[in-house]
Amino acid sequence: MSKISSAARLALGLLGALLIATAAQAAPKVIKKVPPEFPAEASRKGVNKGTVKAKLTIEADGKVSEVAIVEAEPKRVFDKAVINALMEWKFEGTGEKQSHEVKLVFSNED
């Protein structure tokens, strides 16, 4: 068994508490939600459905400052529509910068 200094044990304990607190953090409250438009080009190409998972960076005042596509199916078809819409979303300000993931589902089936 290896020896761990008390400072290292404290650091590991604090890291564990931080990870638990982050996992337990409630989802931010959306106060303005703009739905993405279904891209006309997708319809022309015969794509009638898809999903996009995106990571938002939300500033302390609730404004979205960055959107990153985490995964998309099909790839690169709905990304621009998602980014444009999510940049318009507004969240209740928490006083702290945070990130949040959302999944958007597209369907244009009759």
Phi and psi restraints in degrees (value plus and minus 20) as a CYANA .aco file:
   2 SER   PHI    -105.3   -65.3
   2 SER   PSI     131.7   171.7
   3 LYS   PHI    -106.3   -66.3
   3 LYS   PSI     114.9   154.9
   4 ILE   PHI    -139.2   -99.2
   4 ILE   PSI     110.1   150.1
   5 SER   PHI     -84.6   -44.6
   5 SER   PSI     137.8   177.8
   6 SER   PHI     -84.0   -44.0
   6 SER   PSI     -52.5   -12.5
   7 ALA   PHI     -85.7   -45.7
   7 ALA   PSI     -60.5   -20.5
   8 ALA   PHI     -87.2   -47.2
   8 ALA   PSI     -60.3   -20.3
   9 ARG   PHI     -82.3   -42.3
   9 ARG   PSI     -61.8   -21.8
  10 LEU   PHI     -82.9   -42.9
  10 LEU   PSI     -64.8   -24.8
  11 ALA   PHI     -81.4   -41.4
  11 ALA   PSI     -63.7   -23.7
  12 LEU   PHI     -84.2   -44.2
  12 LEU   PSI     -60.3   -20.3
  13 GLY   PHI     -83.6   -43.6
  13 GLY   PSI     -62.9   -22.9
  14 LEU   PHI     -85.5   -45.5
  14 LEU   PSI     -59.3   -19.3
  15 LEU   PHI     -82.5   -42.5
  15 LEU   PSI     -64.3   -24.3
  16 GLY   PHI     -80.8   -40.8
  16 GLY   PSI     -62.4   -22.4
  17 ALA   PHI     -84.7   -44.7
  17 ALA   PSI     -59.2   -19.2
  18 LEU   PHI     -84.1   -44.1
  18 LEU   PSI     -63.9   -23.9
  19 LEU   PHI     -83.4   -43.4
  19 LEU   PSI     -61.1   -21.1
  20 ILE   PHI     -86.0   -46.0
  20 ILE   PSI     -63.9   -23.9
  21 ALA   PHI     -82.9   -42.9
  21 ALA   PSI     -59.6   -19.6
  22 THR   PHI     -85.8   -45.8
  22 THR   PSI     -63.2   -23.2
  23 ALA   PHI     -86.1   -46.1
  23 ALA   PSI     -52.8   -12.8
  24 ALA   PHI    -106.0   -66.0
  24 ALA   PSI     -27.3    12.7
  25 GLN   PHI     -82.3   -42.3
  25 GLN   PSI     110.5   150.5
  26 ALA   PHI     -88.8   -48.8
  26 ALA   PSI     131.7   171.7
  27 ALA   PHI     -83.8   -43.8
  27 ALA   PSI     121.4   161.4
  28 PRO   PHI     -85.0   -45.0
  28 PRO   PSI     128.4   168.4
  29 LYS   PHI    -104.7   -64.7
  29 LYS   PSI     101.8   141.8
  30 VAL   PHI     -99.1   -59.1
  30 VAL   PSI     109.1   149.1
  31 ILE   PHI    -132.2   -92.2
  31 ILE   PSI     -33.9     6.1
  32 LYS   PHI    -164.9  -124.9
  32 LYS   PSI     100.9   140.9
  33 LYS   PHI    -143.1  -103.1
  33 LYS   PSI     103.2   143.2
  34 VAL   PHI    -128.4   -88.4
  34 VAL   PSI      99.1   139.1
  35 PRO   PHI     -93.0   -53.0
  35 PRO   PSI     122.3   162.3
  36 PRO   PHI     -92.0   -52.0
  36 PRO   PSI     128.9   168.9
  37 GLU   PHI    -102.2   -62.2
  37 GLU   PSI     124.1   164.1
  38 PHE   PHI     -95.5   -55.5
  38 PHE   PSI     100.0   140.0
  39 PRO   PHI     -83.1   -43.1
  39 PRO   PSI     109.7   149.7
  40 ALA   PHI     -80.1   -40.1
  40 ALA   PSI     -55.7   -15.7
  41 GLU   PHI     -82.8   -42.8
  41 GLU   PSI     -55.0   -15.0
  42 ALA   PHI     -83.3   -43.3
  42 ALA   PSI     -63.8   -23.8
  43 SER   PHI     -82.0   -42.0
  43 SER   PSI     -62.8   -22.8
  44 ARG   PHI     -82.4   -42.4
  44 ARG   PSI     -51.8   -11.8
  45 LYS   PHI    -106.7   -66.7
  45 LYS   PSI     -18.6    21.4
  46 GLY   PHI      62.0   102.0
  46 GLY   PSI      -7.9    32.1
  47 VAL   PHI    -108.6   -68.6
  47 VAL   PSI      97.8   137.8
  48 ASN   PHI    -135.8   -95.8
  48 ASN   PSI     -17.7    22.3
  49 LYS   PHI    -179.0  -139.0
  49 LYS   PSI     141.1   181.1
  50 GLY   PHI     159.6   199.6
  50 GLY   PSI     152.4   192.4
  51 THR   PHI    -156.7  -116.7
  51 THR   PSI     127.8   167.8
  52 VAL   PHI    -157.3  -117.3
  52 VAL   PSI     109.6   149.6
  53 LYS   PHI    -126.9   -86.9
  53 LYS   PSI     106.6   146.6
  54 ALA   PHI    -150.3  -110.3
  54 ALA   PSI     129.0   169.0
  55 LYS   PHI    -126.9   -86.9
  55 LYS   PSI     105.4   145.4
  56 LEU   PHI    -122.4   -82.4
  56 LEU   PSI     121.0   161.0
  57 THR   PHI    -122.2   -82.2
  57 THR   PSI     101.8   141.8
  58 ILE   PHI    -133.2   -93.2
  58 ILE   PSI     103.9   143.9
  59 GLU   PHI     -94.7   -54.7
  59 GLU   PSI     148.6   188.6
  60 ALA   PHI     -77.0   -37.0
  60 ALA   PSI     -50.0   -10.0
  61 ASP   PHI    -107.5   -67.5
  61 ASP   PSI     -20.2    19.8
  62 GLY   PHI      77.6   117.6
  62 GLY   PSI     -23.3    16.7
  63 LYS   PHI    -100.9   -60.9
  63 LYS   PSI     123.6   163.6
  64 VAL   PHI    -102.6   -62.6
  64 VAL   PSI     105.3   145.3
  65 SER   PHI    -126.8   -86.8
  65 SER   PSI     -37.1     2.9
  66 GLU   PHI    -176.3  -136.3
  66 GLU   PSI     124.1   164.1
  67 VAL   PHI    -150.1  -110.1
  67 VAL   PSI     107.2   147.2
  68 ALA   PHI    -142.2  -102.2
  68 ALA   PSI     111.5   151.5
  69 ILE   PHI     -98.1   -58.1
  69 ILE   PSI     103.6   143.6
  70 VAL   PHI    -110.7   -70.7
  70 VAL   PSI     -66.7   -26.7
  71 GLU   PHI    -176.5  -136.5
  71 GLU   PSI     132.5   172.5
  72 ALA   PHI    -170.1  -130.1
  72 ALA   PSI     123.1   163.1
  73 GLU   PHI    -160.0  -120.0
  73 GLU   PSI      95.1   135.1
  74 PRO   PHI     -92.3   -52.3
  74 PRO   PSI     137.3   177.3
  75 LYS   PHI     -87.9   -47.9
  75 LYS   PSI     119.5   159.5
  76 ARG   PHI      40.0    80.0
  76 ARG   PSI      -5.1    34.9
  77 VAL   PHI    -109.0   -69.0
  77 VAL   PSI     -63.3   -23.3
  78 PHE   PHI    -127.6   -87.6
  78 PHE   PSI     -21.0    19.0
  79 ASP   PHI     -74.6   -34.6
  79 ASP   PSI     -69.9   -29.9
  80 LYS   PHI     -83.3   -43.3
  80 LYS   PSI     -62.0   -22.0
  81 ALA   PHI     -82.7   -42.7
  81 ALA   PSI     -60.1   -20.1
  82 VAL   PHI     -86.5   -46.5
  82 VAL   PSI     -67.7   -27.7
  83 ILE   PHI     -80.6   -40.6
  83 ILE   PSI     -66.4   -26.4
  84 ASN   PHI     -79.7   -39.7
  84 ASN   PSI     -63.9   -23.9
  85 ALA   PHI     -89.2   -49.2
  85 ALA   PSI     -67.8   -27.8
  86 LEU   PHI     -86.5   -46.5
  86 LEU   PSI     -48.9    -8.9
  87 MET   PHI     -85.8   -45.8
  87 MET   PSI     -38.9     1.1
  88 GLU   PHI    -111.2   -71.2
  88 GLU   PSI     -31.2     8.8
  89 TRP   PHI     -86.5   -46.5
  89 TRP   PSI     133.5   173.5
  90 LYS   PHI    -155.3  -115.3
  90 LYS   PSI     117.1   157.1
  91 PHE   PHI    -135.8   -95.8
  91 PHE   PSI     139.1   179.1
  92 GLU   PHI     -84.6   -44.6
  92 GLU   PSI     108.6   148.6
  93 GLY   PHI     -85.2   -45.2
  93 GLY   PSI     119.1   159.1
  94 THR   PHI    -134.0   -94.0
  94 THR   PSI     -27.5    12.5
  95 GLY   PHI      65.7   105.7
  95 GLY   PSI     -23.4    16.6
  96 GLU   PHI    -154.1  -114.1
  96 GLU   PSI     123.4   163.4
  97 LYS   PHI     -90.7   -50.7
  97 LYS   PSI     119.6   159.6
  98 GLN   PHI    -169.6  -129.6
  98 GLN   PSI     150.7   190.7
  99 SER   PHI    -146.1  -106.1
  99 SER   PSI     135.6   175.6
 100 HIS   PHI    -173.5  -133.5
 100 HIS   PSI     121.5   161.5
 101 GLU   PHI    -124.0   -84.0
 101 GLU   PSI     121.5   161.5
 102 VAL   PHI    -151.1  -111.1
 102 VAL   PSI     134.1   174.1
 103 LYS   PHI    -141.7  -101.7
 103 LYS   PSI     105.1   145.1
 104 LEU   PHI    -131.7   -91.7
 104 LEU   PSI     117.1   157.1
 105 VAL   PHI    -133.2   -93.2
 105 VAL   PSI     108.6   148.6
 106 PHE   PHI    -125.6   -85.6
 106 PHE   PSI     118.7   158.7
 107 SER   PHI    -170.8  -130.8
 107 SER   PSI     109.4   149.4
 108 ASN   PHI    -151.0  -111.0
 108 ASN   PSI      18.0    58.0
 109 GLU   PHI    -111.1   -71.1
 109 GLU   PSI     122.3   162.3
